[in-house]
Amino acid sequence: MKKHLPLLPALLILSACVSLPDEVLRQHMLAAPVPDQAPYGELDPGSKSVETSRFLVRAYSTETAQTYATFCEDSYTRLMSDLGLYSFAPSAPYNIVVYAGKDEYLAKTKQPEWSGGVAYGNAIHVYENDAARGVIAHEIAHLVFKEFMGGTDFSQLTWLNEGIAVHAEKAALPASADLYAARVKSLVRPSPLSFTALTSMPPGARQTGSAVEKWYAQAGSLATFMIRAGGNFNFYLFLRKLKEGLPVDYAVGEAFAGTWRDMSDVHAAWRASL
Ligand SMILES: [Zn+2]
């Protein structure tokens, strides 16, 4: 994986939850200093912007910017409710840039052909298409997770960071929910990864295809299960304990007292629910 780093523009983060190594690289790169300006091309002159309480959305028409702004606010509000993060607020509005189409997006962000969106600092760049909403919901979850965790090292919590992002994506887009449900049924249910495998083997450069799809589907399924079966407020306590630096087993035991003692309990209950 390290051999890929020099090839990336400074602080590249990446995309939709598609497969590839960028998703994993992101985990290591978010902690690095963030320059003031994103290294991506701006919209052409004449673009419009709409600002809401948590987002500044720019697009080529006010109507498009408003549509995406409304979607962002809805996704954010749903995520806060699901995670029990009622006291959280971003320190500055998240910037959303909506390019007109894939050609402009690829030309201005220099992302690989398969990329559907890119996150940088507190910004998300996408282009108008049916899948953009899923990308935005997924990336908003990453921005919130990163900001909530603050300076805490969450490099060992990739499964949770991605699991929450997949959960948000499923909640925001029925097509995503259907896709992940199908992958849980066909890939995860027959032979779930152990929790150790889930945490120690996030998708990397050598894995592609169904192994990556299975990893993301399981991470999302597990996060959704913990939120629904454990309760939103308890899930918030879980995140807070992790932010305080508690090992995940202790964080589970304290946050979900009376329900689960550790991740082994959680994993067993999740498997039984499949
Ligand atoms: Zn992700």
Residues whose N, C-alpha, C, O or C-beta is under 5 A from the ligand:
A	BS01	ZN	S15 C17 E162 A165
